[in-house]
Amino acid sequence: MQSRPFFVAGRPVHGDGELTVHHPYDGRAVGRTTHATPEQVEAAVAAAAAVATEAAALPAHVRAAALDHVSRRLAERADETARLITAENGKPLKWARAEVGRAVSTFRWAAEEARRFTGDLQRLDTDPTATGRIALVRRVPRGPVLGITPFNFPLNLVAHKVAPALAVGAPIVVKPAPATPLTALLLGELLAETGLPEGVFSVLPLPNERAAGLVADPRLPVVSFTGSGPVGAAVRRAAPEKHVTLELGGNAAAVICEDWNTDEDLTYAAHRIATFANYQAGQSCIAVQRVYVHEWLYDAFLPRLVAAVEQLRLGDPADETTDVGPLISVQAAERVESWVDEAAVAGATIEVGGRRDGSSYPPTVLTGAPADAKVNTEEVFGPVLVVTRVAHDRAAFAAVNDSAYGLQAGVFTHRVDVAFAAARALDVGGVIVGDVPSYRADQMPYGGTKGSGVGREGVRSAMDDYTEPRVLVLTGVQV
């Protein structure tokens, strides 16, 4: 099995300390690369710092053309890329294909944003002392970006670091998750085809414990991290003088409101919730984890949800018919198992699921789980749903907010007033009305409150995070 190169300042290289990637489903080796040496890491950071001024001055058409090229090449290599995602991540092939499609869109959208990232013109003669003055406010890169990415979306979450950086002209150094580096290296191949200046991008496979040096390096003034809350908090503490953006996940909730009460309504909600609690084996920051159901709808809704979950097929992620694949590791599945067992001992009922098989854990529905059980309070990051009866919509909104996290929430209602009430009441980054909290459009602002992080992803929002305003005031101008 040939070892894939990684990229230092845009050039393919090999390091030392072989890294073998194993399939989460059956443990077989699916690819190899090497770890970057300290000297290669230094070369990547030095090159990013050296090229920063040149990168910021690249014409918009050059940046946009590079992004368009990556988008087009990803589309051309879609099947190969999806199969690589499935091999190293374990998500079912149909969801890997969806991830590739989103990444194609993310780079295309970034190309469009690069062309219209122009700034604002402000007249200043609103005050007599400023007659004859006008201001041009543009956003300029803060400097090179360090992008640290997780295993659960090994392509599109890398794209959400790389594409906005290239769109604004900021060099970027990517450290992919050790469990899933191969897809990021394939993306590096496509970036290397663009002819961007040397140093604009590097992709460095590194053990997590070696990331601290990159986080601390003053030549990387922007750190964009997606991953677990404790690690994100450590990143923020380690870089108090840097511009840090964190997407730290959550325990996303869906609310079935009183007016969502027809057979068709309840069946639709059950299927959407069942699908998006389990679509990445629950390993999505906005996978449905908690469900709050109006008390007079509970008895009609729960059997529909259990039936929809039972219909999901658990198995080999390379099979086109598989709905739910393995977790990223046996250890991850064991942790999910322990949390469910703990809830059951505390009084929860396992309505369906609950029996681990290696790295696979079946789609599971719990009822009667104590409010302080880990399956309610923490991010399970596994295929587990907790269903709770509530007296009214206000109680449901309060229960959603009774969490250390606040990423997104889904509110099943037909009423505009209830939708606005939810948006006002819920302390989350996004409220999805009429659907699950798992909906995300890659151009919209995406992020959360409380323990779910700081800053926003989404192409234009990340472009703003990677830049700062610079004002040019012209004097003696007739407006």
C-alpha positions in Angstrom: 0.0 0.0 0.0 1.6 3.2 -1.2 2.1 6.0 1.3 0.3 9.3 0.4 2.4 12.4 0.6 1.3 15.4 2.6 1.9 19.0 1.6 4.5 21.5 2.9 4.2 25.0 1.3 2.2 23.4 -1.5 4.7 20.7 -2.3 4.1 16.9 -1.8 6.6 15.4 0.7 7.0 12.5 3.0 7.9 12.7 6.7 8.7 10.0 9.2 6.8 7.9 11.7 4.3 6.0 9.4 0.6 6.6 10.0 -1.7 3.8 9.0 -5.4 4.5 8.7 -7.8 1.7 9.6 -11.4 1.2 8.5 -13.6 1.8 11.5 -16.0 -1.0 10.4 -13.6 -3.9 10.2 -10.2 -2.6 11.2 -8.4 -3.3 7.9 -5.7 -0.9 6.7 -7.1 1.5 4.1 -4.3 3.9 3.6 -0.9 5.2 4.8 0.9 8.5 5.2 3.6 9.8 7.4 3.8 12.4 10.2 5.4 15.8 9.4 8.8 16.2 11.1 9.5 19.3 13.3 11.6 20.7 10.5 8.7 20.3 8.0 6.3 22.0 10.4 8.7 24.9 10.7 9.1 25.1 6.9 5.3 25.2 6.5 4.7 27.9 9.1 7.7 30.0 7.8 6.4 29.8 4.2 2.9 30.8 5.3 4.3 33.9 7.1 6.6 34.7 4.2 3.9 34.6 1.6 1.2 36.4 3.6 1.7 39.8 1.9 1.7 38.4 -1.6 -1.3 36.2 -0.9 -3.3 39.2 0.5 -2.5 41.1 -2.7 -3.6 38.3 -5.1 -6.3 39.6 -7.5 -9.8 38.4 -6.9 -9.9 36.6 -10.2 -6.8 34.5 -9.2 -8.3 33.5 -5.9 -11.7 32.8 -7.4 -10.2 30.7 -10.2 -8.3 28.5 -7.7 -11.4 27.9 -5.7 -13.4 27.2 -8.9 -10.7 24.7 -9.9 -10.9 22.8 -6.6 -14.7 22.7 -6.9 -14.6 21.4 -10.4 -12.0 18.8 -9.7 -13.8 17.5 -6.6 -16.9 17.0 -8.7 -14.8 15.1 -11.3 -13.3 12.9 -8.5 -16.5 12.6 -6.5 -16.8 8.8 -6.4 -13.2 8.3 -5.5 -13.4 10.9 -2.8 -16.6 9.5 -1.3 -15.2 6.0 -1.2 -12.1 7.4 0.6 -14.3 9.2 3.2 -16.2 6.0 3.8 -12.9 4.0 4.1 -11.3 6.2 6.7 -14.3 7.6 8.5 -16.8 4.7 8.3 -19.9 6.8 7.3 -22.2 5.1 4.8 -21.3 5.7 1.2 -24.5 7.6 0.5 -23.7 10.1 3.2 -20.1 10.3 2.0 -21.4 11.3 -1.4 -23.5 14.0 0.2 -20.4 15.3 1.9 -18.5 15.5 -1.3 -21.5 17.4 -2.9 -21.4 19.9 -0.1 -17.7 20.4 -0.4 -18.1 21.1 -4.2 -20.7 23.7 -3.2 -18.5 25.2 -0.5 -15.6 25.9 -2.8 -17.9 27.2 -5.5 -19.6 29.5 -3.1 -16.2 30.7 -1.8 -15.2 31.5 -5.4 -18.3 33.7 -5.8 -17.7 35.4 -2.4 -14.0 36.1 -3.4 -15.3 38.0 -6.5 -17.6 40.2 -4.4 -15.5 40.8 -1.3 -15.1 44.4 -2.1 -15.8 46.5 1.0 -18.1 49.5 1.8 -18.0 53.1 0.8 -19.1 55.5 3.5 -19.7 59.2 3.2 -18.4 61.1 6.1 -19.9 64.6 5.4 -22.8 63.8 7.7 -21.0 66.1 10.1 -19.9 69.6 9.0 -16.3 69.1 10.1 -16.0 66.1 7.6 -17.2 67.9 4.5 -15.1 66.7 1.5 -14.3 63.4 3.2 -15.2 59.9 2.2 -14.2 56.5 3.6 -13.5 53.2 1.9 -13.8 50.3 4.5 -12.2 47.0 3.3 -11.4 43.8 5.2 -7.8 42.6 5.0 -6.4 39.2 6.3 -5.3 39.1 9.9 -2.5 36.8 8.8 -2.0 33.1 8.2 -4.6 30.7 9.5 -4.2 27.5 11.5 -7.1 25.2 10.7 -7.6 22.2 13.0 -10.2 19.8 11.8 -12.1 16.8 13.2 -12.8 13.2 12.0 -16.5 13.4 11.4 -16.5 15.4 8.2 -12.9 14.9 6.9 -13.6 16.8 3.6 -16.2 19.4 4.2 -15.0 20.7 7.5 -11.5 21.0 6.0 -13.2 22.9 3.1 -14.8 25.3 5.6 -11.3 26.2 6.8 -9.5 26.3 3.5 -12.0 27.9 1.1 -12.7 31.1 3.2 -8.9 31.5 3.8 -8.2 31.3 0.1 -11.1 33.6 -0.7 -9.7 36.4 1.4 -6.0 35.8 0.5 -4.9 34.3 3.8 -2.3 31.4 3.8 -3.5 28.4 5.7 -1.9 25.5 7.6 -4.3 22.5 8.0 -3.9 19.9 10.7 -6.4 17.1 9.9 -7.7 14.6 12.5 -5.2 11.8 13.0 -7.9 9.2 12.4 -8.9 10.7 9.0 -6.0 12.5 7.2 -6.3 10.9 3.8 -9.2 12.9 2.5 -7.4 16.2 3.4 -4.4 14.9 1.6 -6.5 14.3 -1.5 -7.8 17.9 -1.2 -4.1 18.9 -1.0 -3.5 17.3 -4.4 -6.3 19.4 -5.9 -5.0 22.6 -4.3 -1.5 21.8 -5.7 -2.9 21.9 -9.2 -4.1 25.5 -8.8 -0.7 27.3 -9.2 -1.2 29.4 -6.0 2.0 30.9 -4.7 4.2 28.6 -2.7 3.4 28.7 1.0 -0.3 29.6 0.6 -1.3 26.1 1.9 0.1 23.2 3.8 -1.5 20.0 5.1 0.3 18.5 8.0 -0.6 15.1 9.5 0.4 15.3 13.2 -0.4 13.6 16.4 -2.8 15.8 18.5 -0.2 16.3 21.2 2.0 18.2 18.6 -0.7 20.7 17.8 0.1 22.8 20.8 3.3 24.2 19.1 1.2 25.4 16.1 -1.4 26.9 18.3 1.2 28.9 20.2 3.2 30.0 17.1 2.8 33.8 16.8 3.2 33.5 13.0 -0.3 31.9 12.9 -2.4 34.7 14.3 -5.8 33.1 13.5 -6.8 29.7 14.9 -9.9 28.0 13.6 -10.7 24.8 15.5 -13.6 22.3 15.2 -13.8 19.5 17.7 -14.5 18.6 21.3 -15.3 21.2 24.0 -12.4 20.4 26.4 -9.8 20.6 23.6 -11.4 23.8 22.2 -11.3 25.4 25.6 -7.6 24.5 25.9 -6.9 26.0 22.5 -8.5 29.3 23.6 -6.6 29.4 26.9 -3.3 28.7 25.0 -3.8 31.5 22.5 -5.3 34.5 24.4 -3.8 37.1 22.1 -4.9 35.3 18.9 -8.2 35.5 17.0 -9.7 32.1 17.8 -12.9 30.6 16.4 -14.3 27.4 17.9 -17.0 25.1 16.8 -17.4 22.7 19.7 -20.6 20.8 19.1 -23.7 20.3 21.2 -26.6 18.0 22.2 -29.1 19.3 19.6 -32.8 19.2 20.4 -36.0 18.9 18.4 -39.4 20.2 19.7 -42.7 18.8 18.5 -45.1 21.7 19.2 -48.8 21.4 20.0 -49.9 22.5 16.5 -47.8 19.8 14.8 -50.6 17.3 15.3 -51.8 15.5 12.2 -50.9 11.9 11.3 -48.9 13.3 8.4 -47.1 15.8 10.6 -46.1 13.2 13.2 -45.0 10.7 10.6 -42.8 13.2 8.8 -41.2 14.4 12.0 -40.5 10.9 13.2 -38.8 10.0 9.9 -36.7 13.2 9.9 -35.7 12.8 13.5 -34.8 9.1 13.0 -32.7 9.8 10.0 -30.8 12.8 11.4 -30.2 11.3 14.8 -28.3 8.5 13.0 -27.1 9.7 9.6 -23.4 9.8 10.6 -23.9 7.2 13.4 -24.8 10.3 15.5 -21.3 11.7 15.0 -22.5 15.2 13.9 -22.5 18.3 16.0 -26.1 18.9 15.1 -27.4 15.3 15.1 -30.7 15.1 16.9 -30.1 13.9 20.5 -32.9 15.3 22.6 -36.6 15.3 21.5 -39.3 17.2 23.5 -42.9 16.3 22.6 -46.1 18.0 23.7 -47.8 15.7 26.2 -51.0 15.1 24.2 -49.0 14.1 21.1 -46.4 11.9 22.9 -48.3 8.6 22.8 -49.0 9.1 19.0 -45.5 10.2 18.2 -43.3 7.7 20.1 -44.4 4.6 18.2 -43.9 6.3 14.9 -40.4 7.3 16.0 -39.5 3.8 17.2 -40.8 2.3 13.9 -38.8 4.8 11.8 -35.6 4.0 13.8 -36.2 0.3 13.4 -36.3 0.7 9.6 -32.8 2.0 9.5 -30.2 -0.5 8.2 -27.0 -0.8 10.3 -24.1 -2.5 8.5 -21.1 -2.2 6.1 -20.8 1.5 5.2 -19.6 0.5 1.7 -23.0 -1.0 1.0 -25.2 1.5 -0.9 -28.2 0.4 1.1 -26.6 1.0 4.6 -28.1 3.9 6.6 -26.0 3.7 9.7 -22.3 2.8 9.8 -19.9 2.2 12.7 -18.5 4.8 15.1 -15.0 6.0 14.5 -13.6 3.4 16.9 -14.4 0.6 19.3 -13.6 2.9 22.1 -16.1 5.5 20.9 -18.8 2.8 20.7 -17.9 1.5 24.2 -18.3 5.1 25.6 -21.8 5.4 24.0 -22.7 2.0 25.4 -21.6 3.0 28.9 -23.7 6.2 28.8 -26.8 4.3 27.6 -26.3 1.6 30.3 -25.9 4.3 32.9 -29.1 6.0 31.9 -30.9 2.6 32.0 -29.7 1.9 35.5 -31.0 5.3 36.5 -34.5 4.5 35.2 -34.5 5.1 31.5 -36.3 2.6 29.2 -34.5 1.4 26.0 -37.3 1.4 23.5 -35.1 0.1 20.7 -31.4 -0.6 20.2 -28.9 -0.7 23.0 -26.6 -3.6 22.0 -23.1 -2.8 20.8 -21.3 -5.0 18.2 -17.6 -4.0 18.0 -17.4 -0.4 16.7 -21.1 -0.4 15.7 -23.8 0.7 18.0 -27.4 0.4 16.8 -29.8 3.4 16.5 -31.2 3.7 20.0 -34.2 5.4 21.5 -34.5 6.1 25.3 -37.5 7.3 27.3 -37.7 8.3 30.9 -34.0 9.3 31.1 -33.2 11.4 34.1 -32.6 15.1 33.3 -29.0 14.8 34.7 -28.1 11.7 32.8 -25.1 12.1 30.4 -27.3 11.2 27.5 -29.2 14.4 28.3 -26.5 16.8 29.5 -23.5 15.8 27.4 -22.8 15.4 23.7 -23.3 11.6 23.0 -21.8 11.8 19.5 -23.5 8.5 18.8 -26.8 7.1 17.5 -28.9 7.8 20.6 -32.2 9.7 20.9 -33.7 10.7 24.3 -37.5 11.4 24.1 -39.2 13.5 26.8 -42.8 14.5 27.4 -43.4 18.2 28.1 -46.6 20.1 29.2 -46.4 22.9 26.6 -44.2 24.6 24.1 -42.7 27.0 26.7 -41.6 24.1 28.8 -40.0 22.5 25.7 -38.1 25.7 25.0 -36.9 25.9 28.6 -35.8 22.3 28.4 -33.8 22.9 25.2 -32.1 25.8 27.0 -31.3 23.7 30.1 -28.0 22.7 28.5 -24.4 23.7 28.5 -24.6 23.8 24.7 -26.4 26.0 22.2 -25.6 25.1 18.6 -28.9 24.6 16.8 -32.5 23.5 17.6 -35.3 22.2 15.4 -38.9 23.3 16.0 -41.8 21.5 14.3 -44.5 24.0 14.1 -46.8 25.5 11.4 -47.4 28.8 13.2 -45.3 31.8 12.4 -45.9 33.3 15.9 -44.5 30.1 17.5 -41.5 30.2 15.2 -40.7 33.7 16.2 -41.3 32.9 19.9 -38.8 30.0 19.5 -36.2 32.2 17.8 -36.6 34.7 20.7 -36.5 32.1 23.5 -34.0 29.6 22.4 -30.3 30.3 23.3 -28.8 28.7 20.3 -27.0 29.8 17.1 -29.7 28.6 14.8 -33.4 27.7 14.9 -34.7 25.4 12.1 -38.5 25.6 11.8 -40.4 22.7 10.4 -37.4 20.4 10.4 -34.5 18.9 12.5 -31.6 20.9 13.9 -29.3 19.0 11.6 -30.1 21.3 8.6 -27.1 23.3 7.5 -26.6 25.3 4.3 -22.9 25.9 3.8 -23.2 29.6 3.0 -25.2 30.5 6.1 -23.6 31.5 9.5 -23.1 28.4 11.5 -22.0 28.3 15.2 -23.4 28.4 18.6 -23.6 29.9 22.1 -22.4 28.8 25.5 -20.3 25.6 25.3 -20.9 25.3 21.5 -18.1 27.8 20.7 -17.3 31.3 19.5 -17.3 32.7 16.0 -19.2 31.4 13.0 -18.5 29.1 10.1 -20.2 29.4 6.7 -18.1 30.8 3.9 -18.8 34.6 4.3 -18.9 34.4 8.1 -15.5 32.7 8.2 -14.1 35.2 5.7 -15.1 38.0 8.2 -13.5 36.0 11.0 -10.2 35.7 9.1 -10.0 39.4 8.3 -10.2 42.8 10.0 -11.5 46.1 8.8 -9.1 48.7 7.4 -10.3 52.2 6.7 -9.0 54.5 3.9 -10.2 58.1 4.3 -10.0 60.4 1.3 -9.9 64.2 1.9 -10.9 67.0 -0.5 -13.4 64.9 -2.4 -16.7 66.3 -3.8 -19.3 63.6 -2.9 
